[in-house]
Amino acid sequence: MTESPATTETGTTETFGKPSVLFVCVHNAGRSQMAAAYLAHLAGDAVEVRSAGSEPADRVNPAVVQAMAEEGIDVSAETPKVLTIDAVRASDVVITMGCGDTCPVFPGKRYLDWKLDDPAGQGVEAVRPIRDEIRTRIEALIGELTRP
């Protein structure tokens, strides 16, 4: 494996040598944003992180922004992104967040579905337990992805 970036057929740049994870939820405004933020925060440069949704919202859920700020993680500048085939193709692990989204299936990818409550329309009190469950799952995922 090489550690240098390479350009794919679609013109996107990928870094080889470290795992990449894509978190998917319909609106990419809650669960997938929290998961991506935790993975980036806790794993640093050891893992490439993406998140997307099939019907992205206009902004990240404000209760999610507040709940993550309580953890010292700022997601206020994040923007929900649309799910693309290229994002799935470029990822080693694709994690849907129990929200019924479907992803294109490619051989050699690992697919997981994390059943989590939806923070949409909830206050920060309801978002905190979802956030905490996501952190627990991310910590376990980091252990799996970074062990030799």
N, C-alpha and C positions, 0 to 999 in steps of 0.2 A: 504494500500500500504506500502510496505517496502522500506526503503532507501538503503538497502544493495545490492551489486551486486549479480547476480545469473548467473549460467552457463546454457545455453540453450542446446537443444538436439544436436546442431551442434558444441558445444564447445565454442561458442562465449560468451563473458561476456556482460550483459546488466545491466544498473542501473535503478531500478524501482523508481517511485515517481517523475520523471521529464519527460517532453515531449521530444520526439526525432524527428528530422526532417532530411529527405534525399532530397537533391537537385540533380536532374538528367538532364544531357544534353549529347548529343552524344559523344563529345570529352572530357568532364570534364576538359576543359582547359580555360574557360572564364566565362560565366554567372554563372554556378553552383559553380565555385571556389569563385567568388566574393560574392555570396549569402551565402555560407558556412562561409567564412571569416567574413563577417559582422555579421552574427548571433552569431558566437563564440565570436567576439569582443564585441558586444553590449549586449548580454544576459549573457555572462560569463558562470558560471557553472549551470545556471538555465535551460539550454536546451542542450540536446545531439545533436551534429551536425555531419552529414555525407554528402558526395557528391560522385557521381560516373557517369560513362558514358558507353554506350553500345559499343563504339569504342574509348577507351581512347587515347588521343594524347600522344606524348613522353614527353611533358612538358607543363606547364602553358603558355598561350599566353604572350609574353613579354610586350605588351601594357597593358594587365590586371595587370601584376606585377607592372608596373610603375604607373598606375592609382590608384591602391590600396595603394601603397607607399605614394602617395600624401595625403592619408587619415590617414597615420600613421599605416597602416596594412601591414605586410610583408607576402606575399604569395610566395616568391621566392623559398622556400624549399618545397612547396607542390608538390605532384606528382599526375597526373590524375590516377584515379582508375577505375577498371571495375565494372559495375553494376552486383550485385549478387542477387539472390532470398533472401538470408539471410539478406542482407542490407535492402531490402524492408520489409521483415517480421519483422525486429527489429525496424522499424520506425513507429511512430504514424501518421506522416504527410509526404506525398511524393509530392514533387513539381517538375514538369517538367518545363523546361524553354522555352517553345514555339518552341522546335526544333524537334518535331516529334518523339521523343523517346517514346517508350511504356514500361510500367512497369508491372510486374505481379500484379494482383489485389487480395488483401486479404480482407476478411470482417473485418470491424472495423477500417480500415485505412481511413484517409482523404486524398483525391487526389486533387491537384490543378495544373492548367497549367498556368504559367505566360508567356504571349506573350511578348517577348523582342527581340530587334534587336540582331543579331549575331555579336560579336566583332571580329570574325575570319578575319584575313587579314586587319584589320583596325588599324589605328594609334591611339595614346592615345587621340587625340582630339575627335575622334568618340567614343571612349570607355567611356569617362567621363559621357556623358548623360545616357548611359546604366547603368553605376555604380551608378549614382545618383538615377535612377529609382529603382534599386535593393535595395538601402539603404532605400528608402521610404517604399517599400513593406516589408522589413525586420522589420522596426520599427513598422509597423502595425501588423505584424505577432507576434512579441514579446508581444505586448499588448494583443492579443488574447490568446496566449499560457500561459501567466503568470498571467492572472487575475483569482481570486479565483472562 
